[in-house]
Amino acid sequence: MMLTMLMGQLTLGQSNSFTISGKIKGLEASKIFIIIFDEASKSGYLRDSIKVENESFSYKGTADKLLYASISPNMDRVVKKGPGGGYYPAKSSSIQLFVFPGANIKLTGKITDFVDVYPSGDNINNDFAKLNKSIYPLMNQSVNVAVKISNKLVTDSTIIKKMKDTAALLDKQVIGIKENFINDHRSSVAAIWLLSDMMIRSQLSNNLATEFFGKMNKEKLVDVSFYADVAKRVDGFTLTASGKMVPDINSMNTYNGKKFDLSSLRGKYVVIDFWGTWCGPCISGMPKMKEYLDKYQSKLEIVGVASESDKGERWKKFLDEKPQYQWHHVLSTKAEDYILKFSVAGFPTKIIVDPAGKIIGRFVGEDDEIYKKLDELLK
């Protein structure tokens, strides 16, 4: 009911269809691509193409609820390419919007070396446009600095340092604008989506994220999926803080097909490793984890909790081919979302649990700190 109120009267008496149209200066592609992120779909998203003629386009789609979407202009000049064929996934290289039943979204703007294009037509997208108009130019400047440095277009160390300082200042400005937007738009769908996105990207401290969430208008946002996601992450902060008893991991979604219960490992130290087959640093850290499992085999257990975009096929294949890493493994799913339950924002994240089941520490990224801690505890 609240979600319908947020979207005004657009959905009343209408089907699940929505429309997107626009004329964008500098749009040279013959077609553009839309991705609609929907956890209910098999892959977690829906992808479609949109025909473009003379910089203009029109698209009709369906959505049974409010969903976040992104449109790629399919133009090489906005792709921020790095060395070796990689690229920087800059949000300023795409159009961001929300779709929902009955929405009639207009896209306006221009394409230069970034996508200076924004949605309008309803309060939700108007808010989103207001945010992105203020941060896209800054984000583009920052990523351009990173591209120049990574592609060695600048080699003088003094100039590189100045460029990095400039980029850091731009990034700080963007974070400040985002924080102010959340604080000033406490009933906005765009703001609760932004809060969720910033938490996923570890752009806010746990305390500040919790403070912002407490100020959001629950009455108006409680039925929005992004609000529920943030609520779970905030709960995860509290439940998985150092000194707390570790939450349950009790699942049949295991590599060996047998039921796993984290509490069965009481009496030993446990490292819970949140990882994915898509995560390079996660994979590169596994030999070291194996080394420490062997080193302290009578005192230590490892539990891998994988986050995958498919139903676990790549995960199972990887473990089939790497029997040396076949310690305890659980797959996080939509029904059993341990990523949200433990408020994991970066990969890998490793959590140490003591023999009594109490959380000792959390380590984000692949570095030696966790192994120093294990040596301190287990020697």
C-alpha positions in Angstrom: 0.0 0.0 0.0 2.8 2.4 0.9 4.7 1.7 -2.3 1.6 2.5 -4.3 1.4 5.8 -2.5 5.0 6.6 -3.2 4.5 6.1 -6.9 1.5 8.4 -6.8 -1.6 7.3 -8.7 0.3 5.9 -11.7 -0.4 2.3 -11.0 -4.1 2.6 -10.4 -6.1 0.8 -13.0 -3.1 0.1 -15.1 -1.2 -3.1 -16.1 2.3 -4.0 -15.2 3.6 -2.2 -18.3 6.0 0.8 -18.2 7.4 3.0 -20.9 10.8 4.6 -21.4 11.4 7.2 -24.2 13.9 9.9 -25.0 16.0 11.8 -27.4 19.7 12.0 -26.3 22.1 14.4 -27.9 25.2 12.5 -29.1 23.6 9.1 -29.0 25.2 7.4 -32.0 24.4 3.7 -31.4 21.7 1.9 -33.4 20.6 0.2 -30.3 21.1 0.5 -26.5 20.8 -2.1 -23.8 18.6 -2.1 -20.7 19.3 -4.3 -17.6 16.5 -4.6 -15.0 17.6 -6.1 -11.8 15.1 -8.5 -10.4 16.0 -11.2 -7.9 12.8 -13.1 -8.9 14.3 -13.8 -12.4 16.5 -16.9 -13.0 19.7 -14.9 -13.5 18.8 -12.1 -11.1 18.3 -9.6 -14.0 16.5 -9.1 -17.3 18.3 -7.8 -20.4 16.8 -6.4 -23.5 17.8 -4.1 -26.4 16.2 -0.9 -27.5 16.3 0.4 -31.1 17.6 3.9 -31.7 16.8 6.2 -34.7 18.1 9.7 -35.0 19.1 9.8 -31.3 15.5 8.9 -30.3 14.0 5.7 -28.9 11.0 4.3 -27.2 10.6 1.1 -25.1 7.8 -0.7 -23.4 8.4 -3.3 -20.8 6.7 -5.0 -17.8 7.5 -5.0 -14.1 5.3 -6.3 -11.3 7.0 -4.1 -8.7 9.6 -1.3 -8.2 12.9 -2.3 -9.8 16.3 -0.7 -10.3 17.5 -0.6 -13.9 20.5 0.6 -15.9 20.8 1.5 -19.6 24.1 1.2 -21.5 24.4 3.6 -24.5 26.5 1.0 -26.3 29.1 3.6 -27.2 32.8 3.0 -26.9 33.8 6.5 -25.9 32.0 6.3 -22.5 33.7 3.0 -21.6 36.6 3.6 -19.2 39.2 1.2 -20.5 42.2 0.0 -18.5 45.2 -2.0 -19.5 44.9 -5.6 -20.8 41.3 -5.2 -22.0 39.7 -4.5 -18.6 37.5 -1.5 -17.8 36.4 0.6 -14.9 32.7 -0.1 -14.1 31.8 3.6 -13.6 28.2 4.4 -13.0 28.7 7.6 -15.0 29.0 5.4 -18.1 25.3 4.4 -17.9 21.8 5.7 -17.2 20.3 4.8 -13.9 16.6 4.7 -13.3 13.7 2.9 -11.6 10.9 1.1 -13.4 7.5 0.1 -11.9 4.0 -0.6 -13.1 2.5 2.4 -14.9 5.7 4.4 -15.1 6.2 6.7 -18.0 9.8 7.7 -17.9 11.5 10.3 -20.1 15.3 10.4 -20.6 17.0 13.6 -21.5 20.6 14.8 -21.7 23.7 14.3 -23.7 26.6 12.0 -24.2 30.1 13.3 -24.1 32.9 11.2 -22.5 30.3 10.2 -20.0 26.5 9.6 -19.9 25.1 13.0 -18.9 21.5 11.6 -19.1 18.8 11.5 -16.4 15.2 10.2 -15.9 12.1 12.1 -15.1 8.3 11.6 -15.1 7.7 10.7 -11.4 8.9 11.6 -7.9 11.2 8.5 -7.6 13.1 9.1 -10.9 13.1 12.9 -10.3 14.9 12.3 -7.0 17.3 9.9 -8.6 18.1 12.4 -11.4 18.7 15.2 -8.8 21.3 13.0 -7.1 23.1 11.7 -10.2 23.2 15.1 -11.9 25.3 16.3 -9.0 27.7 13.3 -8.8 28.1 12.0 -12.4 30.4 14.8 -13.5 32.6 14.4 -10.4 32.7 10.6 -10.8 33.7 10.9 -14.4 36.6 13.3 -13.6 37.8 10.8 -10.9 37.7 7.7 -13.1 39.4 9.6 -16.0 42.3 10.2 -13.6 42.5 6.5 -12.8 42.4 5.6 -16.5 45.2 7.9 -17.4 47.4 6.6 -14.6 46.6 2.9 -15.2 47.3 3.3 -19.0 50.6 5.0 -18.2 49.5 8.2 -20.1 51.3 10.0 -17.3 54.6 8.7 -15.9 56.0 11.6 -13.9 55.7 10.5 -10.2 55.1 14.0 -8.9 52.3 14.6 -11.4 50.8 11.2 -10.7 50.7 12.0 -6.9 48.9 15.3 -7.6 46.4 13.4 -9.9 45.7 10.8 -7.2 45.2 13.6 -4.6 42.7 15.3 -7.0 40.8 12.0 -7.6 40.7 11.4 -3.8 39.2 14.8 -3.3 36.6 14.2 -6.0 35.7 10.9 -4.4 35.3 12.6 -1.0 33.0 15.2 -2.6 30.9 12.4 -4.1 30.6 10.6 -0.8 29.6 13.9 0.9 26.9 14.6 -1.7 25.5 11.1 -1.3 25.4 11.4 2.5 23.7 14.7 2.3 21.2 13.3 -0.2 20.2 10.5 2.2 20.0 12.8 5.1 17.8 15.3 3.2 15.5 12.8 1.5 14.3 10.5 4.3 11.1 9.5 2.5 12.7 8.9 -0.9 13.0 5.6 -2.6 16.2 6.9 -4.3 17.7 7.6 -0.9 17.0 4.2 0.6 18.4 2.6 -2.6 21.5 4.8 -2.3 21.9 3.8 1.4 21.8 0.2 0.4 24.3 0.7 -2.4 26.7 2.6 -0.2 26.6 -0.1 2.4 27.3 -2.8 -0.2 30.3 -0.8 -1.4 31.6 -0.1 2.1 31.3 3.6 1.6 29.8 4.2 5.0 30.8 3.2 8.5 28.5 0.7 10.2 27.6 3.4 12.8 26.8 6.1 10.2 24.7 3.6 8.1 22.8 2.6 11.2 22.2 6.3 12.1 20.9 7.1 8.6 18.6 4.1 8.5 17.1 5.1 11.9 16.2 8.5 10.3 14.4 7.0 7.2 10.6 7.3 7.1 9.7 3.7 7.8 6.0 4.3 7.3 6.5 5.3 3.7 9.4 3.0 2.8 8.7 -0.2 4.7 7.2 -2.0 1.6 10.2 -1.1 -0.6 12.6 -4.0 -1.1 15.7 -1.7 -0.7 14.4 -0.8 2.8 14.2 -4.5 3.7 17.7 -5.1 2.4 19.1 -2.2 4.5 17.2 -3.5 7.6 18.8 -6.9 7.2 22.3 -5.4 6.8 21.8 -3.2 9.9 20.7 -6.2 11.9 23.8 -8.0 10.5 26.1 -5.2 11.9 24.6 -5.8 15.4 24.5 -9.6 15.2 28.0 -10.1 13.8 30.0 -7.5 15.8 33.1 -8.7 17.7 32.1 -10.2 21.0 28.7 -11.4 19.7 27.7 -15.1 19.4 27.9 -16.1 15.8 24.5 -16.4 14.0 23.4 -19.8 12.8 24.5 -21.3 9.5 22.3 -24.3 9.2 21.9 -25.5 5.6 21.4 -28.3 3.1 22.9 -26.1 0.3 26.3 -27.7 0.7 28.9 -29.0 -1.6 28.7 -32.5 -0.3 24.9 -32.5 -0.2 24.9 -33.2 3.5 23.3 -30.9 6.2 25.8 -28.5 7.7 25.3 -26.9 11.1 27.9 -24.4 12.2 27.3 -25.2 15.9 28.7 -28.7 15.2 32.2 -27.1 15.1 32.1 -25.8 18.6 35.3 -26.6 20.4 37.5 -25.4 17.6 38.4 -22.0 16.1 36.4 -21.4 12.8 37.1 -19.1 9.9 34.0 -18.3 8.0 35.2 -17.3 4.5 32.7 -15.3 2.3 33.8 -15.7 -1.3 32.8 -16.4 -4.9 34.3 -18.1 -7.9 34.1 -14.6 -9.7 36.4 -13.1 -7.0 40.0 -13.1 -7.9 41.4 -12.2 -4.5 39.2 -14.8 -2.9 40.7 -17.5 -5.1 44.3 -16.3 -4.7 43.9 -16.5 -0.9 42.9 -20.1 -0.9 46.4 -21.6 -0.9 47.2 -19.7 2.2 44.0 -20.8 3.9 44.9 -24.4 3.0 48.3 -23.9 4.5 46.8 -22.7 7.8 44.2 -25.4 7.9 47.0 -28.0 7.6 49.2 -26.1 10.1 46.4 -26.1 12.8 44.3 -29.0 11.7 43.5 -30.2 15.2 42.4 -26.7 16.3 40.9 -25.0 13.2 38.0 -25.4 10.7 37.2 -23.4 7.6 33.6 -22.8 6.4 33.3 -21.3 2.9 30.1 -19.4 2.2 29.8 -18.7 -1.6 27.9 -15.9 -3.3 27.2 -16.8 -6.9 25.0 -15.3 -9.7 23.9 -18.7 -10.9 22.5 -21.6 -8.9 25.9 -22.9 -7.9 27.0 -24.7 -11.0 30.3 -22.7 -11.2 30.9 -23.2 -7.5 30.5 -26.9 -7.7 32.7 -27.2 -10.8 35.4 -25.1 -9.1 35.4 -27.4 -6.0 35.3 -30.5 -8.2 38.4 -29.4 -9.9 40.1 -28.2 -6.6 39.8 -31.1 -4.1 42.5 -29.5 -1.9 40.0 -26.7 -1.0 37.1 -29.0 -0.1 36.7 -27.9 3.5 33.1 -27.1 4.6 31.2 -25.3 1.9 27.8 -23.7 1.9 26.1 -21.8 -0.9 24.3 -18.5 0.0 20.9 -18.4 -1.8 17.9 -16.0 -1.9 16.1 -18.3 0.6 19.2 -18.6 2.8 21.0 -15.3 2.3 24.0 -15.4 4.5 25.6 -12.5 2.8 22.9 -10.2 4.1 22.6 -12.1 7.4 26.3 -11.4 8.1 26.2 -8.0 6.5 29.0 -8.8 4.1 29.9 -5.9 1.9 33.3 -6.8 0.4 34.8 -10.0 -0.8 36.6 -11.9 0.6 35.3 -11.3 4.1 36.7 -13.6 6.7 35.2 -13.9 10.3 37.0 -15.7 13.1 34.9 -17.5 15.6 36.3 -18.9 18.9 35.6 -22.4 20.2 32.7 -21.1 22.3 31.0 -19.6 19.2 31.9 -16.0 19.9 33.0 -13.7 17.0 36.6 -12.5 17.5 37.2 -10.4 14.4 36.2 -9.6 10.8 38.7 -9.1 8.0 37.8 -7.6 4.6 40.1 -8.2 1.7 43.0 -10.6 1.3 45.9 -9.7 3.5 48.1 -11.1 6.2 46.3 -9.6 9.2 44.0 -12.6 9.6 46.9 -15.0 9.5 48.8 -13.0 12.1 45.6 -13.2 14.3 45.3 -17.0 13.8 49.0 -17.5 14.8 48.4 -15.4 17.9 45.3 -17.4 18.8 46.4 -20.9 17.9 50.1 -21.1 18.7 
